[in-house]
Amino acid sequence: APKLKPKRSKKEDKPVCPIPPPDLPPKFRQLIVEEMGGKGVVLVIQKTIFYSDINLTASHFSIPFSQVKTHDFLNEAEAKELTGKNPMQEWLLDPSMKGTSITFNKWVMGSSSLYVLTNTWNPVVKKNQLKKGDMVQLWSFQVNSLLCFALVKL
């Protein structure tokens, strides 16, 4: 009878190369941590800009739950606020390192949920010439226990 090889799991076939988590660019880190006193810098999402993110009539940046790196960037009160369908006014540091007030919200669409940045999103797109296909990272951090975001264009 032919000898059967013991089954190996697929995981064993792949060499283990841990992908280091991306790091916030030094100029952003300096501004956020040293100049603004920001703490708890966390990568929320790294994604490619889609047409819906730059569509002027949609006027929002979508952050699908399925692509969020960690949901720990929200404290309990913030998570509760969003669950209660209350949009929150937050501070966004855009790719040009200029700050703007932006609305952060949670949308539930059927069985999927997503976070969104709305209201002043279109001026951010325009000012930073964001276009479909651009790769961006959205980072969160706290300044005096207030939730803030930094959008980095890669």
Summary of the structure (lengths in Angstrom):
residues: 154
radius of gyration: 19.0
end to end distance: 57.4
largest distance: 72.9
contacts: 393
relative contact order: 0.23
helix: 25%
strand: 36%
